[in-house]
Each structure stands twice: as C-alpha cells, then as structure tokens.
Amino acid sequence: MAAGAKSFLADAGYGEQELDANSALMELDKGLRSGKLGEQCEAVVRFPRLFQKYPFPILINSAFLKLADVFRVGNNFLRLCVLKVTQQSEKHLEKILNVDEFVKRVFSVIHSNDPVARAITLRMLGSMASIIPERKNAHHSIRQSLDSHDNVEVEAAIFAAANFSAQSKDFAVGICNKISEMIQGLATPVDLKLKLIPILQHMHHDASLASSSRQLLQQLVTSYPSTKMVIVTLHTFTLLAASSLVDIPKQIQLLLQYLKNDPRKAVKRLAIQDLRLLANKTPHTWSRENIQALCESALHTPYDSLKMGMLSVLSTLSGTIAIKQYFSSAPGTAATTARSFDLVKLAQECCYHTNRGIAAHGVRILTNISASCQEKDLLPLEQDAVFGLEALLVLCSQDDSPGAQATLKITLTCMVKLVKSRPHLSQSVVESLLTQLHSAQDNARILMCHCLAAIAMQLPVLADGMLGDLMDLYKLIGQSATDKKQELLVSLATVIFVSSQKALSTEIKTVIKQQLENASNGWTAYRIARQASRMGNHDMARELYQSLLTQVASEHFYFWLNSLKEFSHAEQCLTGLQEDKYSSALSCIAEALKSYHKGIASLTAASTPLNPLSFQCGFVKLRIDLLQAFSQLICTCNSLKTSPPPAIATTIAMTSGNDLQRCGRISNQARMKHSMEEFRNLATRYGDLYQSSFDADSATLRNVELQQQSCLLISHAIEALILDPESASFQEYSSNGTAHVESEYERRMMSVFNHVLEEVESLNRKYAPVSYLASNTCLCNAVIALLKVPLSFQRYFFQKLQSTSIKLALSPSPRNPAEPIAVQNNQQLALKVEGVVQHGSKPGLFRKIQSVCLNVSSVLQSKSGQDYKIPIDNMTNEMEQRVEPHNDYFSTQFLLNFVILGTHNITVESSVIDSNGIVWKTGPKTTIFVKSLEDPYSQQVRLQQQQGQPPSQQQQQRTAYSRF
C-alpha cells in the first residue's frame, strides 16, 4: 500500500516544495523574461508540470497567453519549445478562455519571411485544431502553404491539414479536391504523395465525402502498384472504413483479396495487420465466408511469419461473436462433424507446430471454441485443447527465453479459461501443472503457481494429497535468496494457502517460517503474510506480522504491521467457536473485540494526511460493530432462558390474537426489534462503504457485499422467526446462490447463507408459530456459522492499484475560507463549479468515470433580520447536475436564491457515475459561506416606516419599477 500511495503521490506532483498557483506562474514568468536563451527554454519546458499541478482555466489561460507572446517574439528554437509544450498539454487547450487573443499572437508569425517559422506556426495551428476547427484564416493559410516550394513548410501544412480534417467537416470538404489533385498530379513527388494519402482517412464526416475518398483510394491502388504506395493506400483505406463503418465488409474482402493474390510479403503483412485491426474493432461484421477465406490462406501459406499473423487474426475472432456465426451458419451443419471445419483443422494442425507462437495461437483458437460453443458435436475439441495445452506447457516451461515466457502466459491463460467453462477438465489440467512444476525454470514456475492459484480460487481442485509435492518444492527453493526465488516463495505460499481449505497444519507453518528465516527478506515475508490474510489463514499471518514488527524503519509502518497483527489475532480467536456452546462463543467474541480495539488504535496511528487509510478504518470499524451486534444478539437469546414464556402464553396469544405472545415477554421487550434494526443499519453502512470504494478491485467489493448480506440475513431471520413470521418473504434471499462463485471465502459464505435460510424456512413451515427455544437456537447457530468462516482481508485493504480523485474549485470564492461572500437578498448568486479528475499510474484499471454528479445544497446558519413568513421553497437550495468530464475537466453553474437575511452554508458534494451507470460517493465535499444582505432600497423604506415617514412619490415610483 505504501508503494501504491507513493506512486500516486509522485504522479500527482506532491512531495515538492509547494507553491500556490500564482507564485509558480510568476516564477516561470521571470524565466521567460530572462535575457538568456537557456533560462527562457527551461521556463518554457516547465509549463506542462505547472498545468499538471494546477489544472484550472484561470492559470492555464494566463500561462498560454504568456507562451503565445514568447512564440510571437522569440526565435525558432523557442517557438519549437512552445510547440512541444502545446502538443504535450493538448488536453488543457480547451481551458483557454481568450482563444481569440491566443490565436492572434500565434498567427502573426504566419506572415514571416522565414519558411521554418511559418512551418512551426502551421504545426502550432494544427496542434490547436481542437479549439479552432472553423477558423477560416487558418484554413486559408494551410491551403496556401500546400503550394509552397519549401519542403519543411509543405510537410507542416500536411500535418495541419490532417489535424483540421479530423476536426472540421467544412475544411475536410474544401481540402479533399485539393489533396486529390496533388496526389494525382504528375508534378508531385512520390514521397510527398505518400504523406498526402493518409489525410484521406479523416474524410468520414458524411457518406458522400467518404464515398468520393474511397473511389480516389481505389483508383490509387490500381494506378500505383508499387509496394510503398499500395501499403500506404490500403492502410488509409482501412482506417477510413473503420471510421465511416459502412464499408467495413467491403474492406475485409479487399484485404483478403490482397492477402491471397498479391505475391509481396510486405503487402500481405499489411493486410494481416489491418485485418487484425478490423477483427478487434468490428468482429460482428465478419461473415463465415471471410473466416473461411482466411483459414484457406493460412492452410496454404508456406511462410511461418504470415501463418502466425493470420492465426492471430483468427484467435482474436475466436473469442468473439464471429465464432458462433462461423459454426451456426455453416451449410449442412447437422451432417458435419466439428473436426471437419477448416478452422478446427487449422488449429489442430498448428497445436503441435515447431514454432511456439503458431502453436500458442492454435491452442487459443481451440480453447475459445470449447469455451464459447457448447454444442455436443464440438465436445471432442475439449481433449484436443487439453493435449495441445499440455504439450506447450512442457515445451515452454523448460525454456527461459522471453518468447517462451510470453507463449507460456498465453497457455496458462487458456488453461484458466478452459477450466472455468468446463470444470470437469480441472483435475487433469492441475495434475499436469503439478507434474511439470518440479522440472520447470524459475520464471515458468512463478507463472504456473499463479495459474494454479487462479484455478484453485474458482474450484476446490487442490486436494490435501497434493500438498506434499508443493512442500517439497518449497523446501528446495528456500535454499536460494535470488529475486526470482523470492518471487517464487510468495507464489508457492499462495498456492499452499489456497489448497489448505482448513487451518494450516503445524508442520506446514514450521516449514514456511523456517524457509523465510533462512533465505528471505522482510518484503517477501510481508507479501506471504498478506496472502495468508487474504486466504483466511490468520494464525500464520499473525506470526509473520509479529516477526516483522522490529524490521521496519518508520513508526507509521510499525503501527500498520501492529494493527495487522492484532486483526489477525482477533480473527484467530473466532476459529474456536462451536455450535451450541454459546457462553464460550461470547468469550471468544469478547477476546476478538479486545484485539480489534487495539488494532484500530494502531491503524489510526499509522494513517497520515497523504495516506489516510479511510477504507481500512471504515472496514475495521464495521467489523467491530458487527461483532458487538452478534454478541448482543447471543446475550438477548440467552436472557430468554432465564425468563421463559409463562405456561398460559398460548392462551394469552389466542385471546389477544397476537401469536408473538407465545414467545413470552420477548414480544413486549424492544430488544429483538432493536437488534434487527441494528443489523439493518450495519447493512446500510456496508452499502455506504461499498459506494465510497470506487478504486477497489471486484474481489474487495464482493467481500464488502458479502458482509452486507450477512447483516441482512440475520435481520431477516429475526423478523421471520420472532417479530413478524407472517410477512417474511424468502424469495428475495434465495436467488443469491445462483451467482458465479469467485473464491473459496465466497463459496463458504454462500453455503452458510443457504443453510441458514433453509433452517429458518423449515422452522417456519414445521412449527408455526415457532417456539422461543427453537428460534433462539437457530439464531445463535446462524451467528456462530457466520463467524466460523475466516474473514478474508482482500487486496484493496493492502494495495491500491487504481487511484482516482476529484479536485473542485468554486467561484466566487472568498480569500479567507471562514469569510462569507456578500450577496443581496433580491439577487441570485451564480455559483460556478469547476473540477479536475486526477488519476494515478493506472487510470481506469477497474472502472472509468462516465459522468460526475454535483449536488449543491444550502442551509441557513443564522438569521440577521426580522422573521417574515416566507415560503419554505425559498429557505433552502437543493440542486443536482450531471456533467461529463472532457479531458478530465468539467464545469457547470448553479443559480442560488438567498431571500432570508443571514449567513447560509453552501455545500457542494461530488459523486461519480461509471460506465455501467453505478453511482459512487467518492467526494470531495466543499463548503463556502454566503451572507445574505438586505438591498439598500428596501433597507431605506424599512427605516422610513420605522420612523413614521411615508415614502415620497419618487420612491414609490422606484418601488414599482424595482421589480423589473
């Protein structure tokens, strides 16, 4: 986690000496005004860093205007530096407020006598095309420069023309004929034609423009058969078709035609590259005939490099909808066996090819067919896929070269996919992996261990009998201390933890600790402890955390490890729970709570302003409250034994018509109802934690969801057994077990959920109304069954792979945060909210921001005027807007009323909506104060009324007009 936080802070630009935006800009401006060229250049190239740290329009506008001045008066080298800065900061260009002034300063250089200065200006205009797509003077300059006699200027004009064509329909329509004439003109050199042709890929703004460009490209392909011209023209053809969408089937046919008939290998390679592009972008447009033609070309080509390229296209298609179309639309499918298809023949032929890459694509095709096509006649391909995978595994695991490792990764990915879709093959796949593990190279062993762990997480296939082999290998590896061996120790330990479905035996723990003492560093031991916490082996994790406490240099790391040790000890206390032994259960929970309270104190001490550990603290606090709720529930159930229902409880129930009276005083007491509400409240809080964890991986989110479901399950059981048996419904809870299970922890939790639901349902049906003894026993056993499943601390608890944050800026904003903004009560405040989305090193790894939801609310803090009867609508402001960030920037405005005199507190809160439409409460929340003042005229009228003077005629007239 510390490493993840560090990388994020480095990306965000923290850790340097902090300057406010104005000071930083003034510092760079001083460099720009320097008389030394070196200092000026240094100041220019530091601007992208400034934009990254302060990405708001007010600073970016000022900075770009200063750069435009440098561009206007500087030499060509400075202009080149400004051009590079503009191209690096392309996503900030739309934040320039004075676009006209910026363009005016840059554009003045286009009239220079120096062709290099004009060329740099053209490239500058091309880089700014996104903000000035329809500037006619820029269009005219580009058209003029295309006729220049200077090659540098013409190339710059081509660059600008391509950029403007992509942004402006008018420019594309106007320049298309000019480009066509230049390409077809005899005076234009061939190398210039090769640079002009790619501009045509942007002519997709309407159907007629795309059609005319396509006709021109068709003429060029036939008129200029040289290799370079064909390659450039075909690739432009493909990009134009991919953008305009309507001509993709024709383009696929054209590329297949060149692949089959053109004898030049360079053209064939280009055709394969473009076919791969179309296979990735639009697999649904591929017909059976297209795939068949590609298969035939691959079967007949004598060149391995071309065969590998064609197979890569087919393996891409085999993982999409195209493969189902290939098999479903085959003529005479009923009479055709799976192995008679050309695609299958090709894959089987390639599975055992001497070239590893070709073999990898062959097994990938067979795996994808087996996984996606479940028809009976395709079932024999399963074994073919398994045999091919095993052969590749043996071949690649002995080789340490990068090519072999890349092939092995493909092989192991296919194994996981095949086992997931066809679980009955898991045993043979796992056995082949374990057999090969002993003789494999270290790099291959690491990858194979990852594969074994991925398979074992989905299916319980690693039996205890296999642990012996793994432990022997662990002892063997532990004798070396190289980096690869350290990585392998972690990977093997993970497989051992996954395969040990119950607690680790003493012998295994001894071996692991002994090897760690002999040959490992502290980081390896920490990673193994972290994996043990994820897999629920808390006794092992506690011992490792304990051993690491004295090996860290920072007190924050010490407190972090100490908190992990306490949490592991707390969860270890809960493993001794037994059904029907409720007093020992209470003591175990009390012991666990004691350790959890120590741990949360250490965790709080480990947090820093830059790394606040908010998810970890929230998760642990909820776990503490859940354990306390479980303990309280067991105590409540035990109290019934000391005050059982009276003998006449049944008679009272029949007389009053309330079946709850059969359970005695429990229905009159509020404890059970309070307990049910407490569990529902905990479920709501788990839901809030889920919503605030936008950057968490799916396994962590599923873990939080399971905790929430356990709270809902207990509250449902209390309601169904005691409070309201008639209205309790089981249907909404019974569907949870049908979802695909991703881990052993989830599998065990789902098993407990289903068992508890069955028990509650059967009690309700057999013994209506349920006796107090049966209901108490059922509830206590449900609590113990849930606590006996060892808690899994998932990845996000330790490591943050994705980092996303939002930075808001409000205007108007006071100079001093505590100082209110003055607004007259007869006016509206226009509140502008700007925001920037900041990412870590891996943006969008788990989910991406589709839009940002901004909620603005105001609350009256203190009144300063008289109490008037004002409609309730005017007392508060509640508004919500959704905005889509563009280049990680968004802005919107709100109009707020402050009719009541006094101080108002405005809160702006942001939440994000991902690409699936799910709302995440990421924050931040920003607050400003507004002081609503009485307008001067109303104040004057009020004062005159208080003094008993009637307002003058002129003032009355002003009152009539003041409304408007």
Secondary structure, 3 states (H helix, E strand, C coil): CHHHHHHHHHHHCCCCCCCCHHHHHHHHHHHHCCCCHHHHHHHHHCHHHHHHHCCCHHHHHHHHHHHHHHHHHCCHHHHHHHHHHHHHCHHHHHHCCCHHHHHHHHHHHHHCCCHHHHHHHHHHHHHCCCCCCCCHHHHHHHHHHCCCCCHHHHHHHHHHHHHHHHHCHHHHHHHHHHHHHHHHCCCCCHHHHHHHHHHHHHCCCCHHHHHHHHHHHHHHHHHCCCHHHHHHHHHHHHHHHHHHCCCHHHHHHHHHHHHHHCCCHHHHHHHHHHHHHHHHHCHHHCCHHHHHHHHHHHHHCCCHHHHHHHHHHHHHHHCCHHHHHHHHCCCCHHHCCHHHCHHHHHHHHHHCCCCHHHHHHHHHHHHHHHHHCCCHHHCCHHHHHHHHHHHHHHHHHCCCCHHHHHHHHHHHHHHHHHHHHCHHHHHHHHHHHHHHHCCCCHHHHHHHHHHHHHHHHHCCCCCHHHHHHHHHHHHHHCCCCCHHHHHHHHHHHHHHHHHCCCCCCHHHHHHHHHHHHHHCCHHHHHHHHHHHHHHCCHHHHHHHHHHHHHHCCCHHHHHHHHHHHHHHHHHHHHHHCCCCCHHHHHHHHHHHHHHHHHHHHHHHHHCCCCCCCHHHHHHHHHHHHHHHHHHHHHHHHHHHHHCCCCCCHHHHHHHHCCHHHHHHHHHCCCHHHHHHHHHHHHHHHHHHHHHCCCCCCHHHHHHHHHHHHHHHHHHHHHHHHHHCCCCCCCHHHHHHHHCCCCCHHHHHHHHHHHHHHHHHHHHHHHCCCCCHHHHHHHHHHHHHHHHHCCCCCCHHHHCCCCCEEEEEEEECCCCCCCCCEEEECCCEEEEEEEEEEEECCCCCCCCCEEEEEEEEEEEEEEECCCCCCCCHHHCCEEEEEEECCECCEEEEEEEEECCCCEEEEEEEEEEEEECCCCEECCCCEEEEEEEEECCHHHHHHHHHHHHCCCCCHHHHHHHHHHCC
